[in-house]
């Protein structure tokens, strides 16, 4: 990437689970977080079950963007807003894009899955010593992106049309989960993985990184939120068993999780487990960073050309 300049940026990701703002100062080698605010808007629920963003959720998102605009202005930060799977999939996402532009002067960049994958990759791998062969997965609420690296070069990007919220909808998940619903989720994952285009690897990845709130939530269940932890198969299956034994409300109270996150970590765990099984990984490192930090770094290096830099 180009040599970066020190910039202050407000990076917003409108995702399936959250509408999340990070304001930071970065020179491309360090990230100093100044503000970190998010709302569990759960746009993915509306899109998964109704195919569009409901009027209340649209108004909530507009109010959040207005607030994030003010917070960024207060910090003299350049605001950059992205939208991922809910805005790709919702029939009425153009309403949000138009209103944000006309009423708030905000341009929402609706990312393709490959663009989302590259931003997540840049954030998730930031300041990590990496081997020559590894895989990075970003497991969201509505989609999953996987980047495969061989000989220090990106070999392929796998786009999976499933995330933790969408998988709950596909298996008609209850609260608590039932064994039949877990089996249904695993069956649907088998179909989705079977339909995906997987690369032929000269050497299999020997290291894995996973980004996103689902992975962090599972880590909190077993490690009380320590960063830099590895997730293993037993812990992922343990998270699923927990979701079958207790309601999301009980789990949220016991483990200090947001209630809506307590509903989705188990299906997120199933997706991560399936990825580990596919690549024959014993564990995956949970990254402290993801798409927003990737956006911060990309803007520091490329400024207004940050989106052009995402072409692989």
C-alpha positions as CSV (number, residue, x, y, z in Angstrom):
1,X,0.0,0.0,0.0
2,X,1.0,3.6,-0.4
3,X,2.8,5.4,2.4
4,X,0.1,6.7,4.8
5,X,-0.4,10.2,6.3
6,X,-1.8,10.8,9.8
7,X,-5.5,11.3,9.5
8,X,-8.5,11.4,11.8
9,X,-11.4,9.3,10.4
10,X,-14.9,8.3,11.5
11,X,-15.5,4.9,10.1
12,X,-19.1,3.6,10.1
13,X,-20.3,0.1,9.2
14,X,-24.0,-0.5,8.7
15,X,-24.1,-4.2,9.2
16,X,-26.7,-6.9,9.8
17,X,-26.1,-6.8,13.6
18,X,-24.8,-3.3,14.4
19,X,-24.5,0.2,13.1
20,X,-21.0,0.9,14.5
21,X,-18.8,4.0,14.5
22,X,-15.1,4.1,15.3
23,X,-13.4,7.4,15.2
24,X,-9.6,7.1,15.3
25,X,-6.3,8.8,14.5
26,X,-4.0,6.7,12.4
27,X,-0.8,6.9,10.4
28,X,-1.2,3.4,8.9
29,X,1.1,1.9,11.5
30,X,-0.8,2.6,14.7
31,X,-4.5,3.2,15.5
32,X,-5.5,5.5,18.3
33,X,-9.2,5.0,19.0
34,X,-11.0,8.2,20.0
35,X,-14.6,7.1,20.0
36,X,-16.2,3.7,19.7
37,X,-20.0,3.6,19.6
38,X,-22.5,1.0,18.3
39,X,-26.1,0.2,18.3
40,X,-27.5,-3.4,17.9
41,X,-29.9,-2.3,15.3
42,X,-30.3,-5.8,13.9
43,X,-31.2,-4.7,10.3
44,X,-30.5,-8.3,9.4
45,X,-33.6,-9.5,11.2
46,X,-35.8,-7.4,9.0
47,X,-34.0,-8.4,5.8
48,X,-33.9,-12.1,6.6
49,X,-37.5,-12.4,7.5
50,X,-39.2,-9.6,5.4
51,X,-36.7,-8.8,2.6
52,X,-36.6,-5.1,3.5
53,X,-35.7,-2.6,6.2
54,X,-38.8,-1.7,8.3
55,X,-39.7,1.9,8.7
56,X,-38.7,2.0,12.5
57,X,-35.3,0.5,11.7
58,X,-34.8,2.9,8.9
59,X,-35.5,5.8,11.2
60,X,-33.2,4.4,13.8
61,X,-30.4,4.1,11.3
62,X,-31.0,7.7,10.1
63,X,-30.8,8.9,13.7
64,X,-27.7,7.0,14.4
65,X,-26.0,8.4,11.3
66,X,-27.0,11.9,12.3
67,X,-25.4,11.4,15.7
68,X,-22.3,9.8,14.2
69,X,-22.0,12.8,11.9
70,X,-22.0,15.1,14.9
71,X,-19.5,13.1,16.8
72,X,-17.2,13.0,13.8
73,X,-17.5,16.8,13.3
74,X,-16.7,17.3,17.0
75,X,-13.4,15.5,16.4
76,X,-12.7,17.1,13.1
77,X,-12.8,13.7,11.6
78,X,-13.6,12.8,8.0
79,X,-16.7,10.6,8.0
80,X,-16.7,7.5,5.8
81,X,-19.8,5.2,5.8
82,X,-20.1,1.7,4.4
83,X,-23.1,-0.7,4.2
84,X,-22.7,-4.4,3.9
85,X,-25.2,-7.3,3.6
86,X,-28.4,-5.7,4.8
87,X,-28.0,-2.9,2.2
88,X,-27.0,-5.3,-0.5
89,X,-30.0,-7.5,0.1
90,X,-32.9,-5.2,1.3
91,X,-35.4,-4.3,-1.4
92,X,-35.7,-0.8,-0.1
93,X,-32.0,0.0,0.8
94,X,-32.0,2.8,-1.8
95,X,-34.4,4.7,0.4
96,X,-31.8,4.8,3.2
97,X,-29.0,5.7,0.8
98,X,-31.0,8.5,-0.8
99,X,-32.3,9.9,2.6
100,X,-28.8,9.9,4.1
101,X,-27.4,11.8,1.1
102,X,-30.3,14.3,0.9
103,X,-31.0,14.9,4.6
104,X,-27.6,14.4,6.2
105,X,-25.1,14.9,3.3
106,X,-23.7,11.4,3.9
107,X,-22.7,9.1,1.1
108,X,-23.2,5.5,2.1
109,X,-20.8,3.2,0.2
110,X,-22.7,-0.1,-0.3
111,X,-19.9,-2.6,-0.5
112,X,-19.7,-5.8,-2.6
113,X,-18.7,-8.9,-0.7
114,X,-15.2,-8.9,-2.2
115,X,-14.8,-5.2,-1.1
116,X,-16.0,-6.1,2.4
117,X,-13.6,-9.0,2.5
118,X,-10.6,-6.9,1.7
119,X,-11.5,-4.2,4.3
120,X,-12.0,-6.9,6.9
121,X,-8.8,-8.6,5.9
122,X,-6.8,-5.3,6.2
123,X,-8.3,-4.7,9.7
124,X,-8.1,-8.3,11.0
125,X,-4.5,-8.8,10.0
126,X,-3.2,-5.4,11.2
127,X,0.0,-5.7,13.3
128,X,-0.1,-9.5,13.4
129,X,2.9,-11.6,12.4
130,X,1.5,-13.8,9.7
131,X,2.7,-17.1,8.1
132,X,2.9,-17.5,4.4
133,X,-0.2,-19.6,4.3
134,X,-3.3,-18.7,6.2
135,X,-7.0,-18.0,6.0
136,X,-9.0,-15.0,7.4
137,X,-12.8,-15.3,7.9
138,X,-15.2,-12.4,8.7
139,X,-18.4,-14.0,10.1
140,X,-21.2,-11.4,10.2
141,X,-24.9,-11.4,10.7
142,X,-25.9,-11.7,7.0
143,X,-22.8,-12.9,5.2
144,X,-19.4,-14.5,5.6
145,X,-16.3,-13.6,3.7
146,X,-13.2,-15.8,3.6
147,X,-9.8,-14.7,2.3
148,X,-7.2,-17.4,1.5
149,X,-3.5,-16.4,1.4
150,X,-0.8,-18.6,-0.1
151,X,2.8,-17.5,-0.3
152,X,1.9,-14.2,1.3
153,X,-0.5,-13.4,-1.6
154,X,-4.3,-13.3,-1.6
155,X,-5.2,-16.4,-3.7
156,X,-9.0,-16.2,-3.5
157,X,-12.0,-14.7,-1.8
158,X,-14.9,-17.0,-0.9
159,X,-18.3,-15.4,-0.6
160,X,-20.8,-17.2,1.6
161,X,-24.4,-16.0,1.6
162,X,-24.9,-16.8,5.3
163,X,-24.3,-15.2,8.6
164,X,-25.4,-15.7,12.2
165,X,-28.8,-13.9,11.8
166,X,-29.5,-15.4,8.4
167,X,-28.7,-18.9,9.7
168,X,-31.1,-18.5,12.6
169,X,-33.8,-17.7,10.0
170,X,-32.9,-20.6,7.8
171,X,-33.2,-23.1,10.7
172,X,-36.2,-21.5,12.4
173,X,-34.1,-21.1,15.5
174,X,-35.9,-20.9,18.8
175,X,-34.7,-19.5,22.2
176,X,-33.2,-21.7,23.6
177,X,-32.1,-23.7,20.5
178,X,-33.2,-27.3,20.1
179,X,-31.0,-30.2,18.9
180,X,-33.3,-30.4,15.8
181,X,-32.6,-26.8,15.0
182,X,-28.9,-27.2,15.4
183,X,-29.0,-30.2,13.0
184,X,-31.1,-28.1,10.5
185,X,-28.5,-25.3,10.7
186,X,-25.6,-27.7,10.1
187,X,-27.5,-29.2,7.1
188,X,-28.1,-25.8,5.6
189,X,-24.4,-24.9,6.1
190,X,-23.5,-28.1,4.3
191,X,-25.6,-27.0,1.4
192,X,-24.1,-23.5,1.3
193,X,-20.5,-24.7,1.6
194,X,-21.2,-27.4,-1.0
195,X,-22.3,-24.7,-3.5
196,X,-19.4,-22.3,-2.9
197,X,-16.3,-22.1,-5.1
198,X,-13.4,-23.2,-3.1
199,X,-9.8,-22.8,-4.3
200,X,-7.3,-25.7,-4.9
201,X,-4.5,-25.1,-2.4
202,X,-0.9,-26.1,-3.2
203,X,-0.3,-25.9,0.5
204,X,-3.1,-25.9,3.0
205,X,-3.4,-22.9,5.4
206,X,-1.7,-23.6,8.7
207,X,-3.1,-20.6,10.5
208,X,-6.6,-19.0,10.8
209,X,-7.9,-15.6,11.9
210,X,-11.6,-14.8,12.5
211,X,-13.1,-11.4,12.8
212,X,-16.5,-10.1,13.9
213,X,-18.7,-9.8,16.9
214,X,-19.8,-13.4,16.8
215,X,-16.2,-14.6,17.4
216,X,-15.6,-12.1,20.1
217,X,-18.9,-13.1,21.9
218,X,-17.9,-16.7,22.0
219,X,-14.5,-15.8,23.3
220,X,-16.1,-13.9,26.1
221,X,-18.1,-17.0,27.1
222,X,-14.9,-19.0,27.8
223,X,-12.2,-16.4,28.4
224,X,-14.2,-13.4,29.7
225,X,-13.3,-11.2,26.8
226,X,-9.5,-11.5,26.7
227,X,-8.2,-10.3,23.3
228,X,-5.7,-12.3,21.3
229,X,-7.4,-15.6,22.2
230,X,-7.8,-18.7,20.0
231,X,-11.1,-20.4,19.5
232,X,-11.0,-24.2,19.3
233,X,-13.6,-26.7,18.2
234,X,-14.6,-27.7,21.7
235,X,-15.3,-24.1,22.7
236,X,-17.4,-23.5,19.6
237,X,-19.5,-26.6,20.2
238,X,-19.6,-25.6,23.9
239,X,-21.2,-22.3,22.9
240,X,-23.8,-24.1,20.9
241,X,-24.6,-26.4,23.8
242,X,-24.9,-23.4,26.1
243,X,-27.5,-21.9,23.7
244,X,-29.4,-25.1,23.9
245,X,-29.4,-25.2,27.7
246,X,-30.2,-21.6,28.5
247,X,-32.3,-18.7,27.0
248,X,-30.5,-15.8,25.5
249,X,-31.8,-13.6,28.3
250,X,-30.1,-15.9,30.9
251,X,-26.9,-16.0,28.9
252,X,-26.8,-12.2,28.4
253,X,-27.1,-11.7,32.2
254,X,-24.6,-14.3,33.1
255,X,-21.9,-13.4,30.6
256,X,-22.6,-9.7,30.3
257,X,-23.6,-9.9,26.6
258,X,-26.0,-7.6,24.8
259,X,-29.3,-9.6,24.6
260,X,-29.5,-9.5,20.8
261,X,-25.9,-10.8,20.6
262,X,-26.7,-13.6,23.0
263,X,-29.3,-14.8,20.4
264,X,-26.8,-15.0,17.5
265,X,-23.4,-16.2,18.8
266,X,-24.4,-19.9,18.6
267,X,-25.2,-19.8,14.9
268,X,-22.0,-17.8,14.4
269,X,-20.1,-20.5,16.3
270,X,-21.6,-23.1,13.9
271,X,-20.3,-21.1,10.9
272,X,-16.8,-20.7,12.4
273,X,-16.7,-24.4,13.3
274,X,-17.7,-25.3,9.7
275,X,-14.8,-23.1,8.4
276,X,-12.3,-24.7,10.7
277,X,-13.5,-28.1,9.5
278,X,-13.3,-27.1,5.8
279,X,-9.7,-25.9,6.2
280,X,-8.7,-28.6,8.8
281,X,-7.7,-25.9,11.3
282,X,-7.4,-26.8,15.0
283,X,-8.1,-23.2,16.1
284,X,-8.5,-19.7,14.9
285,X,-7.2,-16.5,16.3
286,X,-9.9,-14.0,17.2
287,X,-8.7,-10.6,15.8
288,X,-9.3,-7.5,17.8
289,X,-9.9,-5.6,14.6
290,X,-12.1,-5.9,11.5
291,X,-13.9,-4.0,8.8
292,X,-14.0,-0.5,10.4
293,X,-10.3,-0.6,11.2
294,X,-9.6,-1.8,7.7
295,X,-11.5,1.2,6.5
296,X,-9.5,3.5,8.7
297,X,-6.2,2.1,7.4
298,X,-7.4,2.2,3.8
299,X,-8.3,5.9,4.1
300,X,-5.0,6.7,5.7
301,X,-3.2,5.2,2.8
302,X,-5.5,6.1,-0.1
303,X,-7.7,9.0,1.1
304,X,-10.6,9.4,-1.4
305,X,-9.2,6.6,-3.5
306,X,-9.8,4.1,-0.6
307,X,-12.5,2.2,-2.5
308,X,-10.5,1.9,-5.7
309,X,-7.8,0.2,-3.6
310,X,-10.1,-2.7,-2.8
311,X,-9.9,-4.2,-6.3
312,X,-8.1,-7.6,-6.1
